[in-house]
Amino acid sequence: KALLDELEAKSITEKGKQFTRDVRSLEEAYSAIVFSKIVPLRKAGKIEEVQQVMAVELAPATAASRQKLQEYVEFRNQQIGKAFQDSQNDIGDAKKTTWISFIIALVIAGATTFTITKMITRPLTEATEHLRLMSEGDFSKDVSEVVLKRSDEFGLMGRAFEEMTNGTDLAVEKIV
């Protein structure tokens, strides 16, 4: 009885609770047969009648209990299988989420790397082009305002190029 009370209390679904109630009812019917018929007949020494009650009433009650317990086991196995499948689905969803997060992080990292690389290479490319023009004797091109306004090393380098261009341009004008 204590086991059935515990099973009913721990059953989550109504179907599980109903199975427990059905088993309890069958157990009570079994106990009623044993205590109201078999025990008194046994005490009276009526062994043949005990055997008849056991065959006619107790055996079917036992079979019904066994059948109900088998149904309950099958029901619980289905629930366990469903819970396992649900957990597998959750694991699959977690894997998908992890991959999507990884891809998003990779895209963000790539975009950030591209942006930072452009911020570094653009002023270097402009400086290289400016020096190339100066080496060819063209001092007419000014360093771009974007580079001159920067407060980092590229801005410093751009301002130095600008001063060098202006100084070289003045020196050439004085010579000519």
C-alpha positions in Angstrom: 0.0 0.0 0.0 2.8 2.4 0.8 4.4 1.7 -2.5 1.2 2.5 -4.3 0.8 5.7 -2.3 4.3 6.7 -3.3 3.7 5.9 -7.0 0.5 7.9 -7.1 2.2 10.8 -5.4 5.1 10.8 -7.8 3.0 10.3 -10.9 3.2 13.3 -13.1 0.5 12.5 -15.6 -3.2 11.8 -14.9 -2.8 8.5 -16.8 0.0 7.4 -14.4 -2.2 8.3 -11.4 -5.1 6.3 -12.9 -2.9 3.3 -13.4 -1.9 3.5 -9.7 -5.6 3.8 -8.7 -6.5 0.8 -10.9 -3.7 -1.4 -9.4 -4.8 -0.3 -5.9 -8.4 -1.3 -6.6 -7.2 -4.7 -8.0 -5.0 -5.2 -4.9 -8.0 -4.4 -2.6 -10.1 -7.0 -4.5 -7.3 -9.6 -4.2 -7.0 -8.9 -0.4 -10.8 -9.1 0.0 -10.8 -12.5 -1.6 -7.9 -13.7 0.5 -9.1 -12.3 3.9 -12.9 -12.8 3.5 -12.9 -16.2 1.8 -9.6 -18.0 1.7 -8.4 -17.4 5.3 -11.8 -18.4 6.9 -12.0 -21.5 4.7 -8.4 -22.4 5.5 -9.1 -22.0 9.3 -12.1 -24.2 8.9 -10.0 -26.8 7.2 -11.9 -26.7 3.9 -8.9 -27.2 1.6 -10.9 -28.2 -1.4 -13.0 -25.1 -1.2 -9.9 -22.9 -0.7 -8.5 -24.4 -3.9 -11.8 -23.8 -5.7 -11.9 -20.1 -4.6 -8.2 -19.7 -5.6 -8.9 -21.1 -9.0 -12.2 -19.4 -9.7 -11.7 -16.0 -8.0 -8.0 -15.4 -7.0 -6.3 -16.5 -10.2 -8.4 -14.1 -12.4 -7.7 -11.3 -9.9 -4.0 -12.1 -10.0 -4.1 -12.1 -13.8 -5.9 -8.8 -13.9 -3.3 -7.3 -11.6 -0.5 -8.7 -13.7 -2.1 -7.3 -16.9 -2.6 -3.8 -15.3 1.0 -3.8 -14.1 2.2 -4.7 -17.6 0.2 -1.9 -19.1 1.7 0.5 -16.5 5.2 -0.7 -17.4 4.5 -0.2 -21.1 3.1 3.3 -20.4 6.2 4.2 -18.3 8.5 2.9 -21.1 6.7 5.1 -23.6 7.2 8.1 -21.3 10.8 7.3 -20.8 11.3 6.9 -24.6 9.5 10.2 -25.2 11.6 12.0 -22.5 14.8 10.5 -24.1 13.7 11.7 -27.6 12.9 15.2 -26.2 16.3 15.4 -24.6 17.9 14.3 -27.9 15.9 17.1 -29.6 17.0 19.6 -27.0 20.7 18.5 -27.5 20.2 18.9 -31.2 18.7 22.4 -30.7 21.6 23.3 -28.4 24.1 22.2 -31.1 22.4 24.3 -33.7 22.3 27.3 -31.5 26.0 26.8 -30.7 26.9 26.6 -34.4 24.8 29.6 -35.3 26.4 31.6 -32.4 29.9 30.5 -33.6 29.1 31.6 -37.2 27.8 34.9 -36.0 30.9 35.5 -33.9 33.1 34.5 -36.8 31.3 37.0 -39.1 31.6 39.7 -36.5 35.3 38.9 -36.0 35.8 39.0 -39.8 34.0 42.3 -40.2 35.9 43.8 -37.3 39.2 42.5 -38.7 38.4 43.9 -42.2 37.4 47.3 -40.8 40.6 47.6 -38.6 42.7 46.4 -41.5 41.2 49.0 -43.8 41.8 51.7 -41.1 45.4 50.7 -41.1 46.1 50.1 -44.8 44.2 53.0 -46.3 46.6 55.7 -44.7 49.6 53.5 -45.6 48.4 53.2 -49.2 47.8 56.9 -49.4 51.2 57.7 -47.9 52.9 55.2 -50.3 51.1 56.9 -53.3 52.1 60.3 -52.0 55.7 59.3 -51.8 55.6 57.7 -55.2 54.3 61.0 -56.7 56.9 63.0 -54.9 59.6 60.7 -56.2 58.4 61.5 -59.7 58.6 65.2 -58.9 54.9 65.8 -58.4 54.4 67.9 -55.3 51.0 69.1 -56.2 48.9 66.5 -54.4 48.0 67.3 -50.8 47.6 64.7 -48.0 43.9 64.0 -47.5 42.1 65.9 -44.8 40.9 62.6 -43.3 44.5 61.6 -42.6 45.5 65.0 -41.4 42.7 65.1 -38.8 43.6 61.7 -37.3 45.1 61.9 -33.8 47.2 58.7 -34.2 50.5 57.9 -35.8 49.0 58.0 -39.2 47.8 61.6 -38.7 51.3 62.5 -37.4 52.9 60.9 -40.5 50.4 62.6 -42.8 51.1 66.0 -41.3 54.9 65.3 -41.6 54.3 64.4 -45.3 52.4 67.6 -45.8 55.2 69.7 -44.3 57.8 67.8 -46.3 55.7 68.4 -49.5 55.3 72.1 -48.8 59.0 72.4 -47.8 60.1 70.6 -50.9 57.7 72.6 -53.1 59.1 75.9 -51.6 62.7 74.7 -52.2 61.9 73.9 -55.8 60.3 77.3 -56.3 63.4 79.0 -54.9 65.7 77.1 -57.2 63.5 77.7 -60.3 
